[in-house]
Amino acid sequence: MVIKYADFIGSYAKETQCPRDNKPEYAFIGRSNVGKSSLVNMLCGRKDMARTSRTPGKTQLLNYFMINGEWYLVDLPGYGYAKISKKKRKEWERMIRDYLTHRATLQSAFVLVDSNIPPQQIDIDFMNQLGEMQIPFAIVYTKSDRLKPQELESNLQAIRAAILEHWEELPPEFISSANTGLGREEILAYIEQVNAHYADFLENHL
């Protein structure tokens, strides 16, 4: 897939405020400071699409980006944020859950996992929640350029083993680096494939 243009559409506090044009969409979410904004910028081929910050929790709304006039990339707030109030945390959790459970045009969530560190229970718990909600998802391992190949593979195997304690098989997974562009073509090709299935579905059911 070639990204001809990517435009920021808007930020929304509720799923009911989000666009209603039947275009497929893909939600990107992960633990705070996992490198989500950098990945979004890399996928879109822009340095300034999503705000990057050393301070976790900068994404606080459902941020919509229109890609090629055909589909939406949705940047969701991170989870695991420590420097916000319990009230704000509950509000974010409710907003994310409402979005995930009610968004009919959501084709897949991409769960971002830091490939540099051991398995995090918060990531496993979130994937399990997606399973309970029957939300399709794929895993994107971020920051893969920071480790030597053997170290990276060892970490990935540990994360996979932790996931398989709860799942019979692994979801689709992608190894990425916002710095080198690794994984960009594979992620976009996957989205293109799912878009084609979605188009067939609309043609047969509308």
Phi, psi and omega in degrees: 000133176259126177275104180280321173203152178222124184233139172287126183264315180169169177244137187228141181270344182222149178300326182293344179271348187288161182307147182235057184243013176069009178284143179293151180218157186227124185261134179248125184211152178186176177299145179306139179073023179274352180097028184294312182298321178296321179293316179301315179299319180295316180297320183278350182071026181230146180273346189232019180296305179250142180289131175255147183204150173281351180261115179299152174092014180289328177278117185237357182227179174274103186264122185256132174236126177273128182247118177057019182068012188242328183208164182251136165260125183246119181265112182262155175301149178285165173248163182086011181291131186256339190259032175232163182289160177299324179297313180295321179299316179296321179297316179296316181299319179294317180298316181293316180297317179299318179298309185296322186275338185250353187275099186294332183271000177290119181268326181194146167262144172251113180267117182272130182232130180290118183282354185271347188235163179297166179306136180253128183300327181296326176291315180299316180299319181293318177300320179295323176296319177299320177298316179298325180274358181059043178261120176298142178210158174234160179253136173241114177277120186261166173059035186289346182280355186272351182241157171291152184309316181294321179293318179299311182297322178297317178295316181298320179296321179294318179294315179299318180298321179294321178294318184288353171291340183242342185238149178284331178211160181281147172285173172306142182221150183223135175263127189226162171212121178292335181285320185259346184086003180301134177092346184299309182297321182292318179294315180293325177295321178296315178298318179300320179296315179294322177302320180296318177295320180295319178297319177296320179299313180298320182295327184270346185238358178247000000 
